[in-house]
Amino acid sequence: MTTSHAASLVALAAATEPAATRSPAFLMVTAVVAIAVLLVLIMKVKLHAFYSLVIVSLLTAVVAGIPTADLVSTLTSGFGNTLATVALLVGFGAVLGRIVEVSGGAQVLADTLLSRFGEKRAPLALSVASLFYGFPIFLDAAFVVMLPIIYTVARRLGGSLMLYALPAAGAFLMMHALVPPHPGPVAASGILGADVGLVVVIALLVGLPTWYLMGYRLALVLARRVGFVAVPDLLGKAGGDEDQPRPSFGIVLLVLLLPLLLIFGATASNTAVTNYGADEDNPLLVVLQVLGATPVALLIASVLAMLLLVVRPNRGKVGSRVEELVDDAVAPVCSIILITGAGGMFGRVLTETGIGGVIAEGLNDAGLPLILAGFIIAIALRVAQGSATVAGTTAAGLLAPAVAADPSLSQLQLACIVVAVVAGAITFSHVNDSGFWLVGRFLGLDTATTFKTWSVVGTAIGFTAFGLVWLLYLVVS
């Protein structure tokens, strides 16, 4: 996700005034009933999640008093804004992942990981790999690109897909929630005036033990509890081209690391402009920012994968093979993209009601310690509107006046407060979170199982990270 997109989310989140003159109590009841109806439609009536989300979003908007003139635009903007972020990331990521799998690259990476860690430590190997891969890349894109490797390991070793996928998802969650250059921590750091470099240090100091305890160990416990989950064929049928030689480990690694390098370049460019006064019109910095935008980086990587993993091994004699691979990768994920967009629509409707702002402002006036207030406000906003980035940035904005009024706060304390805020923003993922639907559908999970796994791991990561960073805050105060 780009800095400009994060800024647009902040602007969206700032609109916390209710859409109509409904009382706070009425809005809260409306939100609770809407979520309950949505769960009944999906879990009991078995209505498709896409239709359920759209219908409930429309009804909630009407009941909450969103003006008729703004009704359709509210629904479509929530849907469109989410797709603007997710569709390209998922599409390019799915193509890249499918090419890596079909070329035999996923098997090469799986063999390498298993030879280094051993088959018994395969979940740990995938989780550690996800930590590194998730450092600069937005969660949705990184998870989709890693899926073929996770699928390949699960098929080879047998057992439930969740034993391998949930620890990887836990690693991605921790990195996305706590560590810059992800948009939530970066935006919260800027709003509260914290040093981003120090936030990285604190986030890793707190996040790594949090990942191991909750993102890895707890994920394994939950994966075993839910029972067997088969590997779906969402990225095409299993297996690669039999008559094509496997690529080398170096080529596969180049294809997968290229987007990381490009995104790191964009991050360095933004840092040079923001923190060191570099000329934002410098041609080199502009090029780095364009190439390092996550959709562009994934586009370049997927095209390179076509050339190195499909065209080159076949000496250019591929016919319509590349087109077939793209179709195989994109067609199965269209449903996921639509459900994800509808989840964004529902989140936007809840945001427009103003319920999140009402709750957050009440908490902000409650006189709690700053670090605790930021954590709780972020939780309230997360539950109300779904987006972790919006919850973290908005909570930071609400907390900013109190932080500014306390000149005794050190940079170390400010960094701890930022981490506490973004930790709260990752908790309680549910049906208004687009990531809830994206990850659940890619793993072939029903709604109840997604709650029992993805939501629990994310909430555990948030509370554990907060507990650790509060202890650190008390030590340095």
C-alpha positions as CSV (number, residue, x, y, z in Angstrom):
1,M,0.0,0.0,0.0
2,T,1.4,3.4,-0.9
3,T,1.8,6.4,1.4
4,S,-0.8,8.3,-0.7
5,H,-3.3,5.5,-0.2
6,A,-2.7,5.5,3.5
7,A,-3.3,9.3,3.5
8,S,-6.6,8.7,1.7
9,L,-7.6,6.2,4.4
10,V,-6.8,8.7,7.1
11,A,-9.0,11.3,5.3
12,L,-11.8,8.7,5.1
13,A,-11.5,7.7,8.7
14,A,-11.7,11.4,9.8
15,A,-15.3,11.5,8.7
16,T,-16.6,10.2,12.0
17,E,-19.7,12.4,12.2
18,P,-23.0,10.4,12.0
19,A,-24.6,10.4,8.6
20,A,-27.9,11.4,10.1
21,T,-29.2,12.7,13.5
22,R,-29.4,9.2,15.1
23,S,-28.5,8.8,18.7
24,P,-25.3,7.0,19.6
25,A,-27.3,4.2,21.3
26,F,-29.4,3.7,18.2
27,L,-26.3,3.5,16.0
28,M,-24.7,1.0,18.2
29,V,-27.8,-1.2,18.2
30,T,-28.0,-0.9,14.5
31,A,-24.4,-2.0,14.0
32,V,-24.8,-5.0,16.4
33,V,-28.0,-6.1,14.7
34,A,-26.5,-5.7,11.2
35,I,-23.5,-7.9,12.1
36,A,-25.9,-10.5,13.6
37,V,-28.1,-10.6,10.5
38,L,-25.1,-10.9,8.3
39,L,-23.8,-13.9,10.3
40,V,-27.2,-15.6,10.1
41,L,-27.5,-15.1,6.4
42,I,-24.0,-16.6,5.8
43,M,-23.9,-19.3,8.4
44,K,-27.5,-20.4,8.7
45,V,-29.3,-19.4,5.5
46,K,-26.2,-20.3,3.5
47,L,-26.6,-17.2,1.3
48,H,-23.4,-16.4,-0.6
49,A,-21.2,-14.0,1.3
50,F,-21.1,-11.5,-1.6
51,Y,-24.9,-11.2,-1.7
52,S,-25.2,-11.2,2.1
53,L,-22.7,-8.4,2.5
54,V,-24.3,-6.2,-0.2
55,I,-27.8,-6.7,1.1
56,V,-26.9,-6.1,4.8
57,S,-24.8,-3.0,3.7
58,L,-27.8,-1.6,1.9
59,L,-30.2,-2.2,4.8
60,T,-27.8,-0.9,7.4
61,A,-27.3,2.3,5.4
62,V,-31.0,2.9,5.1
63,V,-31.7,2.2,8.8
64,A,-28.7,4.3,10.0
65,G,-30.1,7.3,8.1
66,I,-27.6,7.8,5.4
67,P,-29.3,10.3,3.0
68,T,-30.9,8.8,0.0
69,A,-28.9,11.0,-2.3
70,D,-25.6,9.5,-0.8
71,L,-26.8,5.9,-0.5
72,V,-25.5,4.4,-3.7
73,S,-22.3,6.5,-3.7
74,T,-21.5,5.3,-0.1
75,L,-22.0,1.7,-1.1
76,T,-20.0,1.9,-4.4
77,S,-17.2,4.0,-2.9
78,G,-16.7,1.5,-0.1
79,F,-16.7,-1.3,-2.7
80,G,-14.5,0.5,-5.2
81,N,-12.0,1.8,-2.7
82,T,-11.4,-1.6,-1.4
83,L,-11.1,-3.2,-4.8
84,A,-8.7,-0.4,-5.9
85,T,-6.3,-1.7,-3.3
86,V,-7.0,-5.4,-3.3
87,A,-7.9,-6.4,-6.9
88,L,-4.5,-5.5,-8.4
89,L,-2.6,-7.0,-5.5
90,V,-4.5,-10.2,-5.5
91,G,-4.6,-10.5,-9.3
92,F,-0.9,-10.0,-9.9
93,G,0.0,-12.0,-6.8
94,A,-2.2,-14.9,-7.9
95,V,-0.5,-14.9,-11.4
96,L,2.9,-14.7,-9.9
97,G,2.1,-17.5,-7.5
98,R,0.6,-19.7,-10.1
99,I,3.6,-19.3,-12.4
100,V,5.9,-20.2,-9.6
101,E,3.9,-23.3,-8.8
102,V,3.5,-24.5,-12.4
103,S,7.1,-24.0,-13.3
104,G,8.2,-26.2,-10.4
105,G,9.5,-23.1,-8.5
106,A,7.2,-23.7,-5.5
107,Q,8.5,-27.3,-5.3
108,V,12.1,-26.0,-5.4
109,L,11.5,-23.6,-2.6
110,A,9.6,-26.2,-0.6
111,D,12.5,-28.7,-1.0
112,T,15.0,-26.1,0.1
113,L,13.0,-25.1,3.2
114,L,12.4,-28.6,4.2
115,S,16.0,-29.6,3.7
116,R,17.1,-26.7,6.0
117,F,14.4,-27.0,8.7
118,G,13.3,-30.7,8.3
119,E,9.8,-31.9,7.7
120,K,8.8,-31.7,11.3
121,R,9.6,-28.0,11.4
122,A,7.8,-27.2,8.1
123,P,5.3,-24.9,9.8
124,L,8.1,-23.0,11.5
125,A,10.0,-22.7,8.2
126,L,7.0,-21.3,6.4
127,S,6.3,-18.9,9.3
128,V,9.9,-17.6,9.3
129,A,9.9,-17.2,5.6
130,S,6.6,-15.2,5.9
131,L,8.2,-12.9,8.5
132,F,10.9,-11.9,6.0
133,Y,8.6,-11.7,3.0
134,G,6.0,-9.8,4.9
135,F,8.4,-7.1,6.1
136,P,7.8,-4.6,3.2
137,I,4.8,-6.1,1.4
138,F,1.1,-5.5,2.1
139,L,-0.4,-8.5,3.8
140,D,-2.9,-9.4,1.1
141,A,-0.3,-9.5,-1.7
142,A,2.4,-11.3,0.4
143,F,0.0,-14.0,1.5
144,V,-1.3,-14.7,-2.0
145,V,2.3,-15.0,-3.4
146,M,3.2,-17.4,-0.6
147,L,0.2,-19.6,-1.0
148,P,1.6,-21.9,-3.7
149,I,4.6,-22.7,-1.5
150,I,2.3,-23.4,1.4
151,Y,0.0,-25.5,-0.8
152,T,3.0,-27.5,-2.1
153,V,4.4,-28.2,1.4
154,A,0.9,-29.2,2.6
155,R,0.3,-31.6,-0.3
156,R,3.8,-33.1,0.0
157,L,3.7,-33.7,3.8
158,G,0.0,-34.4,4.2
159,G,-2.2,-33.3,7.1
160,S,-4.3,-30.3,7.4
161,L,-3.5,-27.2,5.3
162,M,-4.0,-25.1,8.5
163,L,-0.9,-26.6,10.1
164,Y,1.2,-24.8,7.4
165,A,-1.0,-21.8,6.5
166,L,-2.0,-20.4,9.9
167,P,1.5,-20.0,11.2
168,A,2.4,-18.2,8.0
169,A,-0.7,-16.0,8.3
170,G,0.3,-15.2,11.9
171,A,3.7,-14.0,10.8
172,F,2.1,-11.8,8.1
173,L,-0.3,-10.4,10.6
174,M,2.4,-9.4,13.1
175,M,4.5,-7.7,10.5
176,H,1.5,-5.9,8.8
177,A,0.1,-4.7,12.2
178,L,3.2,-3.5,14.0
179,V,6.2,-2.8,11.8
180,P,6.9,0.1,9.4
181,P,6.9,0.5,6.4
182,H,3.4,-0.9,6.6
183,P,0.9,2.0,6.4
184,G,-0.8,1.8,9.8
185,P,2.4,2.1,11.9
186,V,3.9,4.7,9.5
187,A,0.8,6.9,9.6
188,A,0.4,6.6,13.4
189,S,4.1,7.5,13.8
190,G,3.7,10.6,11.8
191,I,0.5,11.7,13.5
192,L,2.0,11.3,17.0
193,G,5.4,12.6,16.1
194,A,7.3,9.4,16.8
195,D,10.6,8.6,15.2
196,V,9.8,5.8,12.6
197,G,13.2,4.2,13.0
198,L,12.7,3.9,16.7
199,V,9.1,2.5,16.1
200,V,10.7,-0.2,14.0
201,V,13.1,-1.2,16.8
202,I,10.3,-1.3,19.4
203,A,7.9,-3.1,17.1
204,L,10.4,-5.8,16.4
205,L,11.5,-6.1,20.0
206,V,7.8,-6.6,21.0
207,G,6.7,-8.3,17.8
208,L,9.1,-11.1,17.5
209,P,8.2,-12.8,20.8
210,T,4.6,-12.0,20.1
211,W,4.9,-13.8,16.7
212,Y,6.5,-16.8,18.2
213,L,4.0,-17.2,21.1
214,M,0.8,-16.2,19.2
215,G,1.5,-16.2,15.5
216,Y,3.3,-19.5,15.6
217,R,2.6,-21.6,18.8
218,L,-1.0,-20.6,19.2
219,A,-1.6,-20.9,15.5
220,L,-0.5,-24.5,15.6
221,V,-2.8,-25.3,18.6
222,L,-5.8,-23.7,16.7
223,A,-4.9,-25.5,13.5
224,R,-5.0,-28.9,15.2
225,R,-8.3,-28.0,16.9
226,V,-10.2,-27.2,13.7
227,G,-9.3,-30.6,12.2
228,F,-8.4,-31.5,8.6
229,V,-8.6,-28.8,6.0
230,A,-7.9,-29.9,2.4
231,V,-5.7,-27.9,0.0
232,P,-8.1,-26.0,-2.4
233,D,-7.5,-25.6,-6.1
234,L,-8.0,-21.9,-6.0
235,L,-4.8,-21.1,-7.9
236,G,-5.3,-23.9,-10.4
237,K,-4.8,-27.6,-10.2
238,A,-1.9,-29.0,-8.3
239,G,1.4,-29.8,-10.0
240,G,3.7,-28.3,-12.6
241,D,4.5,-28.9,-16.2
242,E,6.0,-32.4,-16.5
243,D,8.1,-31.7,-19.6
244,Q,9.6,-28.5,-18.3
245,P,12.9,-28.6,-16.3
246,R,12.6,-27.1,-12.8
247,P,14.1,-23.6,-12.4
248,S,17.1,-23.0,-10.2
249,F,16.7,-21.9,-6.7
250,G,18.4,-18.6,-7.6
251,I,16.0,-17.7,-10.4
252,V,12.9,-18.5,-8.2
253,L,14.4,-16.4,-5.4
254,L,15.0,-13.5,-7.8
255,V,11.4,-13.5,-8.9
256,L,10.1,-13.5,-5.4
257,L,12.6,-11.1,-3.9
258,L,12.3,-8.5,-6.8
259,P,9.0,-6.9,-5.4
260,L,10.6,-6.7,-2.0
261,L,13.6,-4.9,-3.4
262,L,11.4,-2.5,-5.4
263,I,9.2,-1.7,-2.4
264,F,12.3,-1.2,-0.2
265,G,13.5,1.3,-2.8
266,A,10.2,3.2,-2.6
267,T,10.4,3.2,1.2
268,A,14.0,4.6,1.1
269,S,12.9,7.3,-1.3
270,N,10.0,8.4,0.8
271,T,12.2,8.4,3.9
272,A,14.8,10.5,2.1
273,V,12.1,13.1,1.2
274,T,10.3,13.1,4.5
275,N,13.1,12.8,7.0
276,Y,16.1,14.2,5.3
277,G,14.8,16.9,3.1
278,A,15.6,15.3,-0.3
279,D,14.1,16.9,-3.4
280,E,10.8,15.1,-4.1
281,D,11.2,15.9,-7.8
282,N,14.5,14.2,-8.0
283,P,14.1,11.9,-11.1
284,L,15.8,8.9,-9.3
285,L,13.5,9.2,-6.2
286,V,10.4,9.6,-8.4
287,V,11.3,6.4,-10.4
288,L,12.0,4.5,-7.2
289,Q,8.6,5.5,-5.8
290,V,6.7,4.5,-9.0
291,L,8.5,1.2,-9.4
292,G,8.1,0.5,-5.7
293,A,4.3,1.0,-5.5
294,T,3.1,-2.5,-4.5
295,P,0.8,-3.1,-7.5
296,V,3.6,-2.0,-9.9
297,A,6.2,-4.1,-8.1
298,L,4.0,-7.1,-8.4
299,L,3.3,-6.4,-12.1
300,I,7.0,-6.3,-12.8
301,A,7.7,-9.4,-10.9
302,S,4.8,-11.4,-12.6
303,V,6.0,-10.3,-16.0
304,L,9.6,-11.3,-15.1
305,A,8.2,-14.7,-13.9
306,M,6.6,-15.2,-17.3
307,L,9.9,-14.5,-19.0
308,L,12.2,-16.5,-16.8
309,L,9.9,-19.4,-15.7
310,V,7.8,-19.9,-18.8
311,V,9.2,-18.3,-21.9
312,R,12.9,-18.9,-21.3
313,P,12.8,-22.6,-20.4
314,N,10.7,-23.3,-23.5
315,R,13.0,-21.1,-25.7
316,G,10.1,-18.9,-26.6
317,K,7.8,-21.7,-27.9
318,V,5.0,-21.2,-25.5
319,G,2.0,-20.5,-27.8
320,S,-1.0,-19.5,-25.6
321,R,0.6,-21.0,-22.5
322,V,1.1,-17.7,-20.7
323,E,-2.5,-16.6,-21.4
324,E,-3.7,-19.9,-20.1
325,L,-1.7,-19.5,-16.9
326,V,-3.1,-16.1,-16.3
327,D,-6.6,-17.3,-16.8
328,D,-6.0,-20.3,-14.5
329,A,-4.7,-18.0,-11.8
330,V,-7.3,-15.1,-12.0
331,A,-10.5,-17.0,-12.7
332,P,-10.8,-18.8,-9.3
333,V,-10.0,-15.7,-7.3
334,C,-12.7,-13.5,-8.8
335,S,-15.2,-14.6,-6.2
336,I,-12.7,-13.8,-3.4
337,I,-12.1,-10.3,-4.9
338,L,-15.9,-9.6,-5.0
339,I,-16.4,-10.8,-1.4
340,T,-13.5,-8.7,-0.3
341,G,-14.9,-5.6,-2.0
342,A,-18.3,-6.2,-0.4
343,G,-16.6,-6.5,3.0
344,G,-15.1,-3.0,2.3
345,M,-18.6,-1.8,1.4
346,F,-20.0,-3.0,4.8
347,G,-17.0,-1.4,6.6
348,R,-17.6,2.0,4.8
349,V,-21.3,1.9,5.7
350,L,-20.4,1.4,9.4
351,T,-17.8,4.2,9.1
352,E,-20.4,6.6,7.6
353,T,-22.8,6.0,10.5
354,G,-20.2,7.6,12.9
355,I,-20.5,4.9,15.5
356,G,-16.8,4.3,15.7
357,G,-16.1,8.0,16.3
358,V,-18.8,8.2,19.0
359,I,-17.2,5.3,20.9
360,A,-13.7,6.5,20.4
361,E,-14.4,10.1,21.5
362,G,-16.0,8.8,24.7
363,L,-13.0,6.7,25.5
364,N,-10.6,9.5,24.7
365,D,-12.4,11.7,27.4
366,A,-12.3,8.9,30.0
367,G,-9.0,9.9,31.5
368,L,-7.2,6.6,30.9
369,P,-3.4,6.4,30.7
370,L,-2.4,7.5,27.2
371,I,-1.0,4.1,26.1
372,L,-4.1,2.3,27.3
373,A,-6.5,4.8,25.8
374,G,-4.8,4.5,22.4
375,F,-5.1,0.7,22.5
376,I,-8.8,0.7,23.5
377,I,-9.7,3.5,21.0
378,A,-8.1,1.5,18.2
379,I,-10.0,-1.6,19.2
380,A,-13.3,0.3,19.2
381,L,-12.6,1.7,15.7
382,R,-11.4,-1.7,14.4
383,V,-14.6,-3.4,15.5
384,A,-16.8,-0.6,14.2
385,Q,-15.3,-0.2,10.7
386,G,-13.0,-3.2,9.9
387,S,-9.8,-1.6,8.5
388,A,-6.8,-2.0,10.7
389,T,-5.1,0.9,8.9
390,V,-8.0,3.2,9.4
391,A,-8.4,2.2,13.0
392,G,-4.7,2.8,13.8
393,T,-4.5,6.1,12.1
394,T,-7.8,7.5,13.4
395,A,-7.0,6.4,17.0
396,A,-3.6,8.1,16.7
397,G,-5.4,11.3,15.5
398,L,-7.8,11.2,18.4
399,L,-4.9,10.7,20.8
400,A,-2.7,13.3,19.3
401,P,-3.9,16.4,21.2
402,A,-3.3,14.6,24.6
403,V,0.1,13.5,23.4
404,A,1.0,17.0,22.3
405,A,-0.1,18.4,25.6
406,D,2.5,16.3,27.5
407,P,6.0,17.6,26.6
408,S,7.6,15.2,29.1
409,L,7.0,12.2,26.7
410,S,10.3,10.9,25.3
411,Q,10.7,9.5,21.8
412,L,11.0,6.1,23.3
413,Q,7.6,6.5,25.1
414,L,6.1,7.9,21.9
415,A,7.3,4.8,20.0
416,C,5.7,2.6,22.6
417,I,2.4,4.4,22.3
418,V,2.4,4.0,18.5
419,V,3.0,0.3,18.8
420,A,0.2,0.1,21.4
421,V,-2.2,1.9,19.1
422,V,-1.5,-0.3,16.0
423,A,-1.7,-3.4,18.3
424,G,-5.2,-2.6,19.1
425,A,-6.0,-2.0,15.5
426,I,-5.3,-5.6,14.5
427,T,-7.6,-7.2,17.1
428,F,-11.2,-8.6,16.6
429,S,-11.2,-9.1,12.8
430,H,-14.7,-10.0,11.7
431,V,-17.2,-9.7,8.9
432,N,-16.5,-6.0,8.1
433,D,-12.8,-6.6,7.6
434,S,-11.9,-7.4,3.9
435,G,-8.9,-9.4,5.1
436,F,-11.2,-11.7,7.0
437,W,-12.9,-12.8,3.8
438,L,-9.8,-12.8,1.6
439,V,-7.7,-15.1,3.9
440,G,-10.7,-17.3,4.9
441,R,-11.7,-17.9,1.3
442,F,-8.1,-18.6,0.0
443,L,-7.8,-21.2,2.7
444,G,-11.2,-22.7,1.9
445,L,-12.6,-22.0,5.3
446,D,-16.2,-21.4,6.3
447,T,-17.1,-18.3,8.3
448,A,-17.1,-20.0,11.7
449,T,-13.7,-21.6,11.2
450,T,-12.3,-18.2,10.1
451,F,-13.5,-16.7,13.4
452,K,-11.9,-19.6,15.3
453,T,-8.5,-19.3,13.6
454,W,-7.7,-16.0,11.8
455,S,-9.7,-13.8,14.2
456,V,-8.3,-15.5,17.3
457,V,-4.7,-15.3,16.2
458,G,-5.0,-11.6,15.2
459,T,-6.6,-10.7,18.5
460,A,-4.0,-12.7,20.5
461,I,-1.2,-10.9,18.6
462,G,-2.8,-7.5,19.4
463,F,-3.2,-8.1,23.1
464,T,0.1,-9.8,23.6
465,A,2.0,-7.0,21.8
466,F,0.1,-4.5,23.9
467,G,1.0,-6.2,27.1
468,L,4.7,-6.4,26.2
469,V,4.9,-2.8,25.0
470,W,3.1,-1.5,28.1
471,L,5.6,-3.2,30.3
472,L,8.4,-1.6,28.2
473,Y,6.6,1.7,28.5
474,L,6.5,1.4,32.3
475,V,10.2,0.5,32.4
476,V,11.3,3.6,30.4
477,S,8.9,6.0,32.1
